[in-house]
């Protein structure tokens, strides 16, 4: 399973569409461990681009600090699950915490 985490300054980005990179993290869900990680530059913020682009990258879930409702809808239309409001700042720890059912979730800081 592949997860995408928006990253800025090495940390989970609070604004999904304005991140510098995406950490693409591959996990073995049965063993709950990371089997691969790739950091790729964001193609930029354009309406509707990121859901399709991440779907092409094989992403199944996105974990983010904040994301607008339109983006969330577009991800779901591309069969990508969305976890919004993640408090964890380390991308790998966010994925592992989610897999363990321990990911702390706060408010979605994006209101658009």
The 8 nearest C-alpha neighbors of each residue, nearest first, counted from 0:
[[1, 26, 25, 59, 2, 27, 28, 58],
 [2, 0, 25, 58, 59, 24, 26, 57],
 [1, 3, 60, 24, 58, 61, 23, 59],
 [4, 2, 23, 61, 22, 21, 58, 60],
 [3, 5, 22, 62, 21, 61, 90, 63],
 [6, 4, 21, 12, 18, 15, 11, 20],
 [5, 7, 11, 12, 20, 10, 18, 21],
 [8, 6, 19, 12, 18, 9, 10, 11],
 [7, 9, 10, 6, 19, 12, 11, 18],
 [8, 10, 7, 6, 11, 89, 90, 12],
 [11, 9, 88, 6, 8, 7, 89, 12],
 [12, 10, 6, 88, 90, 5, 89, 13],
 [11, 13, 6, 7, 5, 14, 18, 10],
 [12, 14, 64, 65, 15, 11, 63, 108],
 [15, 13, 65, 12, 17, 16, 66, 64],
 [14, 16, 66, 17, 5, 18, 65, 12],
 [17, 15, 44, 14, 18, 66, 43, 49],
 [16, 18, 14, 15, 44, 19, 43, 12],
 [17, 19, 7, 6, 5, 20, 16, 12],
 [18, 20, 7, 41, 6, 40, 17, 21],
 [21, 19, 40, 41, 6, 39, 18, 5],
 [20, 22, 5, 39, 4, 6, 38, 23],
 [21, 23, 38, 4, 3, 37, 24, 5],
 [24, 22, 3, 37, 36, 2, 21, 38],
 [23, 25, 36, 2, 1, 35, 22, 3],
 [26, 24, 1, 35, 34, 0, 33, 36],
 [27, 25, 33, 34, 0, 32, 28, 1],
 [26, 28, 30, 29, 32, 31, 33, 34],
 [27, 29, 31, 30, 26, 32, 0, 98],
 [28, 30, 31, 27, 32, 26, 98, 0],
 [31, 29, 28, 27, 32, 26, 33, 98],
 [32, 30, 28, 29, 27, 98, 26, 95],
 [31, 33, 30, 27, 26, 34, 28, 95],
 [34, 32, 26, 35, 25, 27, 24, 31],
 [33, 35, 26, 25, 32, 27, 36, 24],
 [36, 34, 25, 33, 24, 37, 26, 23],
 [35, 37, 24, 23, 25, 22, 38, 34],
 [36, 38, 23, 22, 39, 24, 35, 21],
 [39, 37, 22, 21, 23, 20, 36, 40],
 [38, 40, 21, 20, 37, 41, 22, 23],
 [41, 39, 20, 19, 21, 42, 38, 43],
 [40, 42, 20, 43, 19, 21, 39, 18],
 [43, 41, 40, 44, 49, 48, 52, 20],
 [44, 42, 41, 45, 17, 16, 49, 18],
 [43, 45, 16, 17, 46, 42, 48, 49],
 [44, 46, 48, 47, 43, 49, 16, 42],
 [45, 47, 48, 44, 49, 70, 69, 16],
 [46, 48, 49, 45, 50, 73, 70, 51],
 [49, 47, 45, 46, 51, 50, 52, 44],
 [48, 50, 52, 51, 53, 47, 44, 45],
 [51, 49, 74, 53, 52, 48, 54, 73],
 [52, 50, 54, 49, 53, 48, 55, 77],
 [51, 53, 49, 55, 54, 50, 48, 56],
 [52, 54, 56, 55, 50, 51, 58, 49],
 [53, 55, 51, 57, 56, 58, 52, 50],
 [54, 56, 52, 53, 57, 51, 58, 50],
 [57, 55, 53, 54, 58, 52, 23, 1],
 [58, 56, 54, 55, 59, 1, 53, 0],
 [57, 59, 1, 54, 2, 53, 56, 60],
 [58, 60, 79, 1, 2, 80, 0, 57],
 [61, 59, 80, 2, 79, 81, 58, 3],
 [60, 62, 3, 81, 2, 4, 82, 80],
 [63, 61, 82, 4, 83, 81, 3, 60],
 [64, 62, 83, 65, 85, 15, 4, 84],
 [63, 65, 84, 13, 85, 83, 12, 86],
 [66, 64, 107, 108, 109, 14, 13, 63],
 [67, 65, 109, 15, 14, 68, 83, 70],
 [66, 68, 111, 109, 70, 69, 110, 71],
 [67, 69, 71, 70, 72, 111, 66, 110],
 [70, 68, 72, 71, 67, 73, 111, 66],
 [71, 69, 73, 72, 68, 67, 74, 66],
 [70, 72, 68, 74, 69, 73, 75, 67],
 [71, 73, 69, 75, 70, 74, 76, 68],
 [74, 72, 76, 70, 75, 71, 50, 69],
 [75, 73, 77, 50, 79, 71, 76, 72],
 [74, 76, 78, 72, 79, 77, 73, 80],
 [75, 77, 73, 74, 78, 72, 79, 50],
 [76, 78, 74, 75, 79, 73, 54, 50],
 [79, 77, 75, 76, 74, 80, 59, 54],
 [80, 78, 59, 74, 75, 60, 77, 81],
 [79, 81, 60, 75, 59, 61, 78, 82],
 [82, 80, 61, 60, 62, 83, 79, 71],
 [81, 83, 62, 61, 63, 80, 84, 85],
 [84, 82, 63, 64, 65, 85, 107, 62],
 [83, 85, 64, 107, 105, 104, 106, 65],
 [86, 84, 64, 104, 63, 83, 87, 103],
 [85, 87, 103, 104, 105, 84, 88, 64],
 [88, 86, 93, 85, 89, 103, 92, 11],
 [87, 89, 11, 10, 90, 86, 93, 92],
 [88, 90, 92, 10, 91, 87, 11, 93],
 [91, 89, 93, 92, 11, 4, 88, 94],
 [92, 90, 94, 93, 89, 95, 24, 33],
 [91, 93, 95, 89, 94, 90, 96, 87],
 [94, 92, 90, 96, 91, 87, 95, 89],
 [95, 93, 97, 91, 92, 96, 98, 90],
 [94, 96, 92, 98, 97, 93, 99, 91],
 [97, 95, 102, 101, 99, 93, 98, 94],
 [96, 98, 102, 100, 94, 99, 95, 101],
 [97, 99, 95, 96, 100, 94, 31, 28],
 [98, 100, 96, 97, 101, 95, 31, 102],
 [101, 99, 97, 98, 102, 96, 95, 103],
 [100, 102, 96, 99, 97, 103, 98, 95],
 [103, 101, 96, 97, 100, 104, 93, 85],
 [102, 104, 86, 85, 101, 105, 87, 96],
 [105, 103, 85, 84, 86, 102, 106, 83],
 [106, 104, 84, 86, 85, 107, 103, 64],
 [105, 107, 84, 108, 104, 65, 83, 64],
 [106, 108, 84, 65, 109, 83, 64, 105],
 [107, 109, 65, 106, 110, 64, 84, 13],
 [110, 108, 65, 66, 67, 107, 111, 14],
 [109, 111, 67, 108, 107, 68, 66, 65],
 [110, 67, 109, 68, 69, 66, 70, 108]]
